[in-house]
Amino acid sequence: MFARVVVDVPVVDTDRPFDYRIPPSLTPFVAIGSRVSVPFGPRKLQGFVVELSETSEVQKTRDILDVLDVEPPLTEEMVWLAGRMSERYMCTQYAALQSMIPAVLRSSYEKQISLTPEGKAFIPVLPEEQAFYQYIEKRQPISWNKVIKEFPEAGVWLDEGIKQKRIHVEQSVGDRVTKKTVTLLSPAVPVEELEAAHAKLPKTAVRQKEILSHFIHFYGPISQPELLAMLGISHHAVKGLVDKGLLTKEEVENYRDPFAGRKFTPAPKHAFTVQQQSVIDGIVAGMNPPVYFPCLLHGVTGSGKTEVYLEIMERTIAQGREAILLVPEIALTPQMVNRFKGRFGSQVAVMHSRLSQGERYDEWRKIRRGEVKVAIGARSAVFAPFQNLGLIILDEEHEGSYKQEETPRYHARTIAQYRGMRHNAIVILGSATPSMETYHEAKKGRIRFFEMTERVGNRPLPEVRLVDMREELRDGNRTMFSKTLMEGINDRLEKNEQIVMFLNRRGFSTFVMCRSCGYVAQCPHCDISLTYHRSNRTLRCHYCGYTEREPQVCPECGSEHIRFFGTGTQKVEEELARYFPGIRVIRMDVDTTGRKGAHEKLLQAFREGKGDVLLGTQMIAKGLDFPNVTLVGVLAADSMLNLPDFRAAERTFQLITQVGGRAGRHEKKGEVILQTYNTEHYSIQYASRHDYKSFFVEEIKQRYEKNYPPYYRLILFTLAHENVPLLVKTAERFGKKLREIIPPGAYLLGPVASPIARIKDRYRFQCMIKYKSDPNVLPAVARVIRAFDEERKKTGITLTVDVDPQMMM
């Protein structure tokens, strides 16, 4: 038997499967999707099995050395999916496969095996199998590899022993155990024998009597730590009763539950609005019989999209199929989790970055073992290893965070569509402000289109008031708050209502400048100005993390007239306290939510009315629903319009609409005050009117005229090196090769210096191909990259390729 294995070598020439022989001892454990250890030249490398075969065309094949997991971490579908990712995003197959497994499995570790009570009691028929079990019992826990080395033909016994729960396998990474276990104590004899033993114990055996009394009254298993804590005793008393054969002791697996101790209130079903019911009926049509059913659900903020998701999900589970809900990381709030846990309880696994690696691993294993039906998570949850997927939902599908900015640079929307096709599943793309590409697809009829234009209960959308900050300056108001916003804040404080304040920046000020000579504090490693953080009086680079102390005088001219310019969230917090004494501000940005659980605690405090103002960056713009919020203030609404990115207008419209949607979601009427220096811009004008369709018409015209998505596709190439002349020459040669392969009607822009020309002391040049959906472009580009690989290795120049980029910086 032979396996085709993709190995961990980040070189283009080796990005293909290699044939290896499967030794008889490992045959029961090797399957498509298994991770294996293989010899590769003089080295020992990890790899993934992508194919099995009875024969091999290679004359001399080497043996697989080890199987790293008892159960393959990837399904056959995931292996197929990695092939599609490799082709589309021009990454190695190994990188695609590796991105699908939990981080805890990416370290090297070894398997330890031991016998369970059933294994110790088992008496094999064959003498050699008896020797195998005795060998493990004397040395347990013992390395899997040692057992295989001592008993080369033991694969079948191991496989059978694991299936019959006679053999326990544990994987450990250094001193960390990838599984969490707990010691379970159970009565080993009937309750009558426990009573008799209790009566025979001497009066001095007080602790043992207490333990037996517990099991006499509560006959059944209990974890040892729980029993010891409850009775206030040591483990020695337990050991004595185990030695006497009255109790049994067993190590059992215990999932790390990030929601342990939390009670979820069952979520009642609400009566659906006419629009909600119409959408549900239309989407359910894709279930009987199951077909690939991609659709856009365009619903205004507060229209009840989540209720639609819950209903479709419930029907999917009733069919015996599974569902994935993807939300942007910043919208993955306890509020969202509570609604789905309240409806589906223990059927839900939650995966996001605020869980520990162990918690994420356990949630992933529940999915892999078929113990749950729903996975909720951010971008990477699209790889949840379900085998009978019926539904994938991307909430806030327009969010840029669905695009991975490291290799492999996949987009979760595309992966969801691949998986939907493979499983004949429904794929719902939901948003109040869909991406231009998705809305264009829906309007062209390539995906189904559903719309909800009214809020639940016919509640009005919040009134939006545009404030021109240029007029405020002319009137002598030099504060960061307009008179309109000041009045709005005062009014809400008097009414005991809550306010959300949004600013798309963190820190105290955006840059530090000397008013005498014009010096601006720059990062020494990146071409970007440093941001001032008042809390610890430091200047910080938000690209490489470089930090320095706040300057007292200008380093260039020695002047004391060095000042902080621009506005960050810390400064807004300080100014609110200055103008509204006693105001309670809860600030949420990267600086305040770094610790585990901080995000949830801050939101819970605001929900409980412990804050008057929730002040934050993008993380407060979506997914939040607070009944008492009646005012949203948006400071510097136009801050993104001047970025060198063709999506700047689209992102401005989306962000304003989303953050404005936090107001007036319940009984109280909502209001949004939008402060800007550019009241005339169409994205701000249409956002203030909640008019997505008019914005789409205006923006799509700009995209058509300038050959941008959705009419053209993009591939962004970024080359980086410390040596500028070498980088420029290489970029020119690379650009020339690209020009030779692009088809008629396609464009190559550049190479030119990147908008941020230096990051971490490496200079950056970029070029970009614009092309219509020509299937020959990606393979041709892949050939150029393969040819360039040798030069890249010689010079040390790094090349990153981003297909369908979301970030142009």
TIVEXVO-986594 format. One record per residue (C-alpha): residue in one letter; residue number from 1; x negated, y, z negated. Coordinates in steps of 0.001 Angstrom, whole numbers, plus 500000, padded with zeros to 6 digits. Each point is the difference from the previous one (the first is absolute). Layout:
<recs>
code/pos/east/north/up
A/NUM/X/Y/Z
...
</recs>
This chain:
<recs>
code/pos/east/north/up
M/1/500000/500000/500000
F/2/498671/503475/500937
A/3/500838/503546/498990
R/4/499463/503235/501925
V/5/498750/502579/497513
V/6/499688/503805/500224
V/7/496972/500946/497864
D/8/499108/503099/498028
V/9/497464/501616/502355
P/10/500817/503630/500940
V/11/498374/499705/503437
V/12/501982/500155/503233
D/13/498153/497012/501536
T/14/501124/497676/497216
D/15/503632/501143/499980
R/16/501291/496614/501126
P/17/500786/496633/498399
F/18/497214/497420/499470
D/19/500541/496237/499849
Y/20/499284/498104/496766
R/21/500575/496372/498997
I/22/502317/499417/497025
P/23/498451/497437/497604
P/24/502444/497274/498842
S/25/499852/501280/496401
L/26/501363/503405/501109
T/27/502505/498826/502639
P/28/503065/500180/497676
F/29/499216/503628/499141
V/30/499172/501528/503401
A/31/502874/501637/501866
I/32/500486/502961/502309
G/33/499588/503050/497755
S/34/497557/498305/497570
R/35/496914/501887/498829
V/36/496884/497903/500267
S/37/496282/500206/499317
V/38/497885/499068/503030
P/39/496335/499936/501016
F/40/499187/502719/502550
G/41/496367/500009/501078
P/42/497972/499933/496773
R/43/502830/501615/498012
K/44/503164/498797/498288
L/45/503005/502171/500949
Q/46/503716/500230/499369
G/47/502440/499481/502839
F/48/503639/499386/500874
V/49/501310/496927/501797
V/50/501986/501177/503032
E/51/500483/496703/501824
L/52/499770/496221/499422
S/53/499078/497403/502603
E/54/499302/496273/500257
T/55/497060/500656/502328
S/56/497339/502652/500631
E/57/498226/501003/503192
V/58/496937/500935/497951
Q/59/497507/497113/499949
K/60/498366/500712/496633
T/61/502416/501287/497390
R/62/499130/500719/496389
D/63/502204/499096/497046
I/64/502261/502331/498021
L/65/498358/500280/496571
D/66/503004/500855/497845
V/67/503647/501080/500017
L/68/500370/503109/497842
D/69/503694/499676/499179
V/70/502104/496962/499182
E/71/502915/501608/501854
P/72/499245/501960/503210
P/73/500424/503735/499230
L/74/501211/500724/503544
T/75/502826/498485/502004
E/76/499720/499082/503679
E/77/502004/503132/500814
M/78/497459/502201/498197
V/79/497178/498438/502029
W/80/501950/500767/503174
L/81/500612/503544/498744
A/82/496272/500543/499368
G/83/499361/499202/503663
R/84/502494/502673/501065
M/85/498449/502529/497575
S/86/496509/499271/501289
E/87/501072/500683/503596
R/88/502041/503122/499279
Y/89/497780/501717/497424
M/90/496621/498801/501308
C/91/498827/498487/496739
T/92/498463/496576/499393
Q/93/502367/497094/499383
Y/94/498340/499424/496624
A/95/500697/503608/498917
A/96/503658/499576/500977
L/97/500298/496694/498116
Q/98/498191/501359/496933
S/99/502370/502990/499773
M/100/502942/497641/499434
I/101/498804/498404/496752
P/102/499887/501536/496487
A/103/496787/501779/498987
V/104/499356/497509/497172
L/105/499577/497230/502589
R/106/497399/501956/501971
S/107/497293/499353/497394
S/108/498015/496783/499943
Y/109/501117/497634/497290
E/110/500143/496314/499168
K/111/502755/497540/499219
Q/112/500033/498218/496636
I/113/502069/496851/499481
S/114/501272/498265/496891
L/115/502569/497348/499110
T/116/503479/500824/498770
P/117/501623/497833/497251
E/118/501585/497978/502850
G/119/496555/499526/501532
K/120/498516/498815/496709
A/121/502828/497501/499606
F/122/499774/498798/503618
I/123/498465/496528/500543
P/124/498876/499529/503648
V/125/500085/496558/501606
L/126/496699/500267/501890
P/127/496799/499779/497899
E/128/498318/502784/502006
E/129/502988/502311/499411
Q/130/499835/499152/496272
A/131/496329/501039/500045
F/132/501018/503236/501770
Y/133/502526/500929/497267
Q/134/497599/499017/497186
Y/135/497248/502130/501568
I/136/502263/503104/499967
E/137/501302/499372/496469
K/138/496498/499759/498488
R/139/498748/503217/501657
Q/140/503109/502181/500386
P/141/500272/502729/501025
I/142/497644/499017/502789
S/143/499104/501608/503315
W/144/502018/498710/502952
N/145/496794/499776/502059
K/146/498308/497780/497394
V/147/502920/497562/500092
I/148/499975/499880/503814
K/149/496221/499470/499989
E/150/500289/497113/497527
F/151/503079/498487/501725
P/152/499792/500849/503738
E/153/503185/498053/500772
A/154/502055/501612/497202
G/155/501969/502418/502206
V/156/503105/497802/500052
W/157/499911/499469/496199
L/158/499592/503733/499403
D/159/502836/500847/502372
E/160/502313/497411/498416
G/161/498973/501012/496457
I/162/500759/503683/500654
K/163/503376/499205/501576
Q/164/500953/497681/497088
K/165/498789/502647/497480
R/166/497381/497655/498581
I/167/497144/502341/500987
H/168/499900/503721/499195
V/169/497942/502308/502261
E/170/498859/503450/498857
Q/171/498119/502569/502070
S/172/497618/502397/498242
V/173/498201/503099/501296
G/174/496880/500425/497849
D/175/501404/500338/496503
R/176/503482/500901/501278
V/177/502652/497353/500410
T/178/502239/500479/503025
K/179/502827/498220/498189
K/180/501219/500864/496531
T/181/500863/497035/497791
V/182/501640/499638/496616
T/183/499779/497164/497462
L/184/503417/498409/499530
L/185/500832/497966/496872
S/186/502767/497382/500092
P/187/501257/497284/497622
A/188/498409/496631/500881
V/189/502517/497907/498012
P/190/503773/500097/499320
V/191/501301/502475/497403
E/192/500566/497182/497460
E/193/496290/499161/500031
L/194/499153/503681/499528
E/195/502269/500087/496921
A/196/498360/496869/498614
A/197/496506/501430/500583
H/198/501060/503256/498321
A/199/501114/498081/496890
K/200/496705/498049/499813
L/201/497721/503035/500238
P/202/498398/501025/496679
K/203/501123/503279/498380
T/204/496622/501550/500822
A/205/500637/499653/503755
V/206/502162/503142/499958
R/207/499131/501163/503533
Q/208/500629/496633/501619
K/209/503370/499767/498199
E/210/500959/503428/501419
I/211/499128/498889/503525
L/212/501991/496755/499709
S/213/502954/501924/498535
H/214/500010/502219/503093
F/215/500100/497025/502396
I/216/502647/498214/497885
H/217/502295/503035/500241
F/218/498998/501074/503560
Y/219/499184/496724/501730
G/220/498251/500978/503234
P/221/496844/501549/501473
I/222/498519/503335/498889
S/223/496773/501786/500957
Q/224/497230/499594/497400
P/225/499245/503763/499735
E/226/503696/500713/499400
L/227/500238/497321/497254
L/228/496798/501154/498274
A/229/501144/503623/500023
M/230/503480/499137/498777
L/231/498822/497866/497064
G/232/496777/501940/499291
I/233/497822/496887/500095
S/234/496731/498863/501647
H/235/499562/497418/502759
H/236/498359/497510/497563
A/237/503396/499029/498556
V/238/501280/499337/503512
K/239/496950/497891/500879
G/240/500661/497727/496995
L/241/503547/499250/501176
V/242/498811/499413/503575
D/243/497339/497573/498739
K/244/502706/498119/498065
G/245/502014/499592/503197
L/246/502957/502070/498753
L/247/499538/502843/502500
T/248/498696/500148/503560
K/249/497891/502840/501339
E/250/500024/500926/503696
E/251/498508/502795/502100
V/252/502686/501315/502327
E/253/499852/502773/502541
N/254/501513/503289/498918
Y/255/500582/502692/502626
R/256/498789/503490/499085
D/257/503269/501877/500162
P/258/499606/503779/500456
F/259/503640/500363/498897
A/260/499838/497777/496905
G/261/502229/501307/497243
R/262/501930/502244/502398
K/263/503757/499528/500236
F/264/501624/500787/503319
T/265/503616/501078/499951
P/266/501969/498038/502623
A/267/500639/502369/502891
P/268/503718/500216/500733
K/269/501161/500083/503596
H/270/501329/503368/501075
A/271/502892/500516/502378
F/272/498420/500764/503356
T/273/500711/503177/501918
V/274/501441/499653/503486
Q/275/496563/500732/501504
Q/276/498234/497499/497720
Q/277/502500/497254/500855
S/278/499666/500727/503719
V/279/496192/499679/499773
I/280/500220/496759/497976
D/281/502420/498441/502505
G/282/497776/501022/502912
I/283/496805/498568/498471
V/284/501629/496771/498793
A/285/500761/499278/503661
G/286/496310/499072/500324
M/287/500337/497192/497434
N/288/502385/497585/501696
P/289/498216/498421/501771
P/290/496671/501411/498783
V/291/498283/502109/502667
Y/292/497183/502539/500001
F/293/501937/503166/499175
P/294/497898/503192/499697
C/295/501951/503119/499071
L/296/499642/503568/498745
L/297/502190/501107/497088
H/298/500000/503797/500097
G/299/501724/501176/496829
V/300/499798/503419/498368
T/301/498540/500187/496477
G/302/502602/498744/497501
S/303/502054/498132/502647
G/304/499599/496665/498179
K/305/497431/498166/502140
T/306/498864/497968/496959
E/307/503523/498600/499488
V/308/499971/498878/503640
Y/309/496623/498311/499458
L/310/501309/498176/496910
E/311/503076/498687/501836
I/312/498076/498793/503074
M/313/497424/498393/497695
E/314/502702/498182/498032
R/315/501465/498569/503199
T/316/496524/498953/501178
I/317/499371/498085/496738
A/318/503466/498390/500253
Q/319/498826/498550/503333
G/320/497043/498383/498217
R/321/497543/502438/501559
E/322/497493/502462/498484
A/323/499567/503774/500097
I/324/497190/502574/499780
L/325/500598/503624/499003
L/326/497137/502388/500733
V/327/499918/503442/498457
P/328/497217/502614/499978
E/329/497750/499515/496958
I/330/501048/503368/498572
A/331/503692/499050/500302
L/332/499546/496616/498295
T/333/501420/501337/496771
P/334/501423/498062/497043
Q/335/503350/501457/501089
M/336/499773/498176/503337
V/337/498782/496748/498393
N/338/502780/500145/497383
R/339/502721/500069/502654
F/340/498737/496891/501759
K/341/499059/498117/496815
G/342/503445/500907/498646
R/343/501653/498389/503042
F/344/497710/497024/500634
G/345/498224/499482/496636
S/346/497182/497433/499995
Q/347/500407/499512/503767
V/348/497914/503174/500508
A/349/496183/500232/500164
V/350/498498/503496/499838
M/351/496593/500799/501476
H/352/498321/503395/499693
S/353/496696/501622/499051
R/354/500969/500841/496421
L/355/500082/496298/499062
S/356/496821/498264/498859
Q/357/498338/497636/502463
G/358/501197/497038/497929
E/359/503601/501250/499986
R/360/499925/500531/503763
Y/361/498526/496538/500507
D/362/502771/498380/497934
E/363/502708/501912/501880
W/364/498417/498876/503275
R/365/499936/496343/498846
K/366/503710/500123/499149
I/367/500609/500961/503626
R/368/497603/497384/501401
R/369/501646/497250/497941
G/370/503527/500990/501025
E/371/500988/500944/496421
V/372/501434/503413/501000
K/373/502112/501247/502889
V/374/499135/503712/500070
A/375/496668/501852/500130
I/376/499865/503740/499317
G/377/496777/501883/500532
A/378/497940/502529/501876
R/379/498243/499496/503349
S/380/498220/496653/499360
A/381/503228/498319/498797
V/382/500837/499616/503712
F/383/497703/496928/499791
A/384/502117/498324/497270
P/385/499582/496284/500919
F/386/503693/499119/500352
Q/387/500777/497160/502375
N/388/503650/500724/500812
L/389/500167/503774/500351
G/390/503389/501434/500858
L/391/499551/503709/499231
I/392/497235/502629/499909
I/393/500833/503573/498953
L/394/497653/502980/500330
D/395/501468/502767/497872
E/396/498720/503493/500880
E/397/498625/498423/503175
H/398/498496/503326/501131
E/399/497443/499967/497156
G/400/496346/500180/501109
S/401/498995/497721/497092
Y/402/501365/497022/501944
K/403/496855/500288/502124
Q/404/496902/498382/498492
E/405/497038/502390/500244
E/406/497357/497268/499560
T/407/499253/496964/502156
P/408/502264/498405/501085
R/409/501810/503241/500861
Y/410/503467/498489/500393
H/411/503376/501703/499749
A/412/502524/498192/497777
R/413/502798/500906/502448
T/414/498300/498078/502811
I/415/499234/497020/497741
A/416/503644/499950/498862
Q/417/501099/499893/503637
Y/418/497599/497121/500793
R/419/501328/498021/497025
G/420/503601/500859/500855
M/421/499522/498596/503513
R/422/498375/496835/498660
H/423/502775/499334/497440
N/424/503020/501332/501934
A/425/500462/502456/497154
I/426/501652/503376/499522
V/427/497523/502904/499781
I/428/501511/503210/498585
L/429/498047/503253/500344
G/430/501675/502432/497607
S/431/499407/503748/499613
A/432/501652/503389/499691
T/433/497187/501343/502218
P/434/498948/497189/502383
S/435/496671/500142/501784
M/436/500174/501408/503506
E/437/498959/496637/501423
T/438/502747/498037/498226
Y/439/502785/502504/500759
H/440/498894/500081/503660
E/441/500142/496173/500138
A/442/503524/500063/498561
K/443/501172/502706/502401
K/444/498606/497990/502928
G/445/502007/496973/498810
R/446/496922/497868/499306
I/447/501092/499505/496395
R/448/503500/500249/498506
F/449/501028/503332/498480
F/450/502147/500568/496902
E/451/500730/503347/498412
M/452/501347/501271/496661
T/453/500554/503756/500129
E/454/501802/500522/496679
R/455/498910/499718/496391
V/456/501830/497548/497736
G/457/503146/501583/498537
N/458/499912/502659/502733
R/459/497569/501986/497852
P/460/498561/502923/501945
L/461/496375/500091/501029
P/462/498101/502559/497907
E/463/500033/503604/501159
V/464/496531/501006/501253
R/465/498822/503593/499518
L/466/496977/501132/502010
V/467/497759/502539/498272
D/468/497461/501940/502095
M/469/496959/500435/497734
R/470/498692/502782/502256
E/471/502992/502084/498947
E/472/499274/499158/496355
L/473/496458/501366/500406
R/474/501312/503189/501629
D/475/502312/500447/497009
G/476/497040/499769/497636
N/477/500597/496412/498758
R/478/496547/498394/499863
T/479/501003/496955/497945
M/480/500417/496528/501464
F/481/503743/500085/499206
S/482/502445/502046/502081
K/483/502670/502048/498224
T/484/502623/497578/501324
L/485/498159/497024/498497
M/486/499464/501817/496694
E/487/503743/500703/499755
G/488/500770/496363/500921
I/489/497708/498649/497281
N/490/501463/502347/497379
D/491/503534/499022/500992
R/492/499262/496232/499678
L/493/498270/500438/496652
E/494/503057/501824/498659
K/495/502317/497253/501298
N/496/497718/497245/498638
E/497/499601/498569/503528
Q/498/496775/498598/501445
I/499/497669/501215/502735
V/500/497619/498271/502405
M/501/497034/502096/501178
F/502/498019/498713/502969
L/503/496510/501017/501122
N/504/497987/497919/502425
R/505/496705/500559/498179
R/506/498441/498880/496753
G/507/497381/501653/497859
F/508/500001/503593/498760
S/509/498978/501839/503148
T/510/499136/498976/503529
F/511/496573/501660/500165
V/512/497503/502130/498075
M/513/498627/503157/501683
C/514/497628/502808/499079
R/515/501632/503373/500626
S/516/496588/501688/500316
C/517/498346/497915/502733
G/518/502778/497673/501256
Y/519/498331/496784/498802
V/520/502448/497027/499821
A/521/499110/496967/497857
Q/522/499515/497071/502392
C/523/499447/496292/499396
P/524/496289/499231/500656
H/525/500984/496678/501603
C/526/503119/500947/502016
D/527/501014/502967/502144
I/528/502848/500942/497699
S/529/500447/502583/497245
L/530/500127/498827/496379
T/531/503277/500140/498050
Y/532/500002/501549/496529
H/533/501550/497902/497174
R/534/500739/502164/496974
S/535/500645/497146/497519
N/536/496330/498958/499897
R/537/498542/503143/501632
T/538/498474/498175/502957
L/539/499796/500407/503771
R/540/500853/496762/501776
C/541/499842/498639/503553
H/542/503180/498097/500822
Y/543/498212/498032/502748
C/544/496870/498547/498380
G/545/500654/500710/496294
Y/546/496995/502317/499484
T/547/500423/502130/496843
E/548/498178/503009/498577
R/549/500575/502424/497113
E/550/501912/503241/500581
P/551/497538/502785/500952
Q/552/499744/503087/497784
V/553/498130/502045/502628
C/554/499660/499724/503778
P/555/497156/497559/500891
E/556/499209/502111/503099
C/557/499879/503602/498715
G/558/500307/499676/496220
S/559/503202/502083/499895
E/560/502485/499425/497183
H/561/502881/500742/502400
I/562/500647/496337/500802
R/563/503700/499199/500113
F/564/502410/497135/500608
F/565/502265/500340/503042
G/566/503050/498089/501142
T/567/502471/498118/497849
G/568/499947/496471/498583
T/569/502397/498128/497715
Q/570/497951/500791/496863
K/571/500210/503716/500758
V/572/503765/499811/500626
E/573/500415/498279/496626
E/574/498032/502771/498294
E/575/501959/502764/501756
L/576/503356/498409/499111
A/577/498985/500024/496319
R/578/498946/503631/500356
Y/579/503246/501301/501546
F/580/502411/497652/498191
P/581/498758/499581/496406
G/582/501049/496666/498489
I/583/500757/498389/503370
R/584/499280/496253/499980
V/585/498047/498969/503099
I/586/499291/496389/500984
R/587/497209/500033/502590
M/588/499582/497049/502358
D/589/496986/499782/502283
V/590/497021/497687/500475
D/591/498324/501499/496918
T/592/502880/499292/497606
T/593/501115/496605/501344
G/594/496632/498240/500144
R/595/500602/497746/496989
K/596/502147/496895/500254
G/597/503588/500726/499047
A/598/499514/503801/500025
H/599/502202/500451/503083
E/600/502907/498156/498379
K/601/499628/501756/496617
L/602/500069/503469/501556
L/603/503103/499261/502073
Q/604/501761/498397/497040
A/605/499244/503062/497851
F/606/501531/502258/502669
R/607/503024/497709/500350
E/608/500556/500179/496232
G/609/500024/503797/500149
K/610/496607/500486/498342
G/611/498928/502362/502775
D/612/501618/502993/501680
V/613/497787/499887/503095
L/614/498535/497049/501897
L/615/497010/501480/501829
G/616/498076/497955/502490
T/617/498511/499142/503340
Q/618/501367/497566/502611
M/619/500676/497317/497398
I/620/503135/501884/498855
A/621/501324/500608/503503
K/622/501938/496766/500414
G/623/501632/497056/498270
L/624/501059/502020/496930
D/625/503611/500440/498918
F/626/500647/502210/496950
P/627/503623/501072/499331
N/628/499007/503226/498201
V/629/497682/501379/502722
T/630/501759/502933/501666
L/631/497048/502078/501237
V/632/497025/499065/502166
G/633/497281/502593/500533
V/634/497573/499453/502882
L/635/496831/502111/499732
A/636/497924/500552/503165
A/637/502395/498054/502250
D/638/497828/500809/503032
S/639/496693/498730/498533
M/640/499822/497086/502448
L/641/500933/501876/503169
N/642/496448/501187/500654
L/643/498347/496566/499801
P/644/498326/498800/503254
D/645/502561/497222/500457
F/646/502757/499736/502610
R/647/502319/498582/497297
A/648/499678/503113/497773
A/649/503475/501358/500874
E/650/501612/496578/499603
R/651/498412/499424/496589
T/652/501005/503471/498831
F/653/503625/499373/500982
Q/654/500007/496568/498353
L/655/498455/501149/496747
I/656/502298/503009/499578
T/657/503087/497889/500761
Q/658/498952/497183/497672
V/659/499100/502175/497016
G/660/503096/502129/500517
G/661/502070/496823/499877
R/662/499176/499591/496285
A/663/502493/502791/499156
G/664/503750/499644/499420
R/665/500146/496230/500447
H/666/502791/499580/497413
E/667/502846/502190/498717
K/668/498082/503279/499674
K/669/499362/502119/503085
G/670/496401/500207/501201
E/671/497867/502842/501339
V/672/496580/500076/501723
I/673/497807/503110/500036
L/674/497414/499813/502753
Q/675/497051/502410/499735
T/676/498036/500499/503209
Y/677/497868/502466/501938
N/678/501372/498640/503288
T/679/503792/500207/499889
E/680/500239/500010/503823
H/681/498478/496545/500606
Y/682/502568/497590/501429
S/683/499104/497181/497559
I/684/500779/502261/497007
Q/685/503101/501498/501626
Y/686/501537/496612/500839
A/687/499017/498491/496620
S/688/501822/502850/498262
R/689/503141/499051/501974
H/690/499646/496213/499506
D/691/500010/499749/503795
Y/692/497859/497024/501030
K/693/501479/499691/503485
S/694/499101/503567/501011
F/695/496533/499559/498548
F/696/499587/496778/502002
V/697/501026/501746/503250
E/698/497467/502802/499446
E/699/497148/497737/498847
I/700/500500/497332/502687
K/701/499694/502731/502637
Q/702/496598/500975/498555
R/703/498879/496363/499962
Y/704/501067/499492/503613
E/705/498186/503115/501224
K/706/496774/499139/498149
N/707/499965/496235/500693
Y/708/500303/498840/496400
P/709/501955/497092/498441
P/710/502601/498722/500651
Y/711/499186/500650/503686
Y/712/496336/499071/499709
R/713/498149/497667/497661
L/714/496722/500958/498307
I/715/496761/498268/499056
L/716/497651/502010/497777
F/717/496274/499134/499897
T/718/497795/501441/497253
L/719/496209/499585/500030
A/720/497953/500908/496910
H/721/496287/500233/499130
E/722/497579/502126/497920
N/723/497963/500999/503100
V/724/501911/502588/502077
P/725/497933/499844/503277
L/726/500216/496189/500032
L/727/503715/500167/499285
V/728/500672/502531/502796
K/729/498045/497973/502612
T/730/501707/496752/498990
A/731/503454/501597/499977
E/732/499411/501347/503524
R/733/498944/496547/501270
F/734/502967/498361/498295
G/735/502383/502588/501472
K/736/498573/499389/503488
K/737/500682/496248/499682
L/738/503582/500697/498902
R/739/500576/502308/502997
E/740/499003/497161/502317
I/741/502718/497641/498736
I/742/503058/502207/499396
P/743/502701/499633/502673
P/744/501410/502852/502139
G/745/502397/502165/498000
A/746/498041/499503/496751
Y/747/497767/502662/498412
L/748/496834/499979/497952
L/749/499589/502989/497683
G/750/496534/500636/498569
P/751/497631/498993/498599
V/752/500063/503011/497658
A/753/499211/500594/496339
S/754/502785/498722/497724
P/755/502182/502626/498220
I/756/498092/499096/496824
A/757/496577/499661/501581
R/758/498188/498420/497021
I/759/501168/497649/497246
K/760/497652/498365/497477
D/761/496922/501366/501844
R/762/501008/498323/503256
Y/763/500761/502201/503004
R/764/503042/499072/502039
F/765/500869/500251/503698
Q/766/503227/498810/501519
C/767/501675/499400/503322
M/768/503529/498968/500834
I/769/501724/498129/502787
K/770/503557/501034/500928
Y/771/501772/497418/502142
K/772/503451/498776/500920
S/773/500943/496521/498790
D/774/497647/498175/502374
P/775/499316/496434/498733
N/776/496552/500014/501645
V/777/498587/502886/497941
L/778/499438/498213/496678
P/779/498155/496991/501528
A/780/497809/502383/502055
V/781/499168/502070/496908
A/782/499225/496805/498084
R/783/497417/499095/502674
V/784/498314/503421/499661
I/785/499847/499623/496214
R/786/498509/496509/500373
A/787/497320/501367/502362
F/788/499292/502867/497579
D/789/499610/497665/497013
E/790/496297/499300/500637
E/791/499149/503722/500188
R/792/502030/500633/496841
K/793/497985/497378/498105
K/794/496663/501415/501185
T/795/500732/503648/499195
G/796/502117/499589/496852
I/797/502758/502116/501512
T/798/503456/499059/498724
L/799/502941/499881/502388
T/800/503583/499968/498787
V/801/502847/499380/502418
D/802/503486/501121/499022
V/803/502814/498866/502295
D/804/503135/502176/499650
P/805/498328/502259/497378
Q/806/502042/501916/497426
M/807/497105/502135/498709
M/808/498000/502071/502495
M/809/497516/501476/497496
</recs>
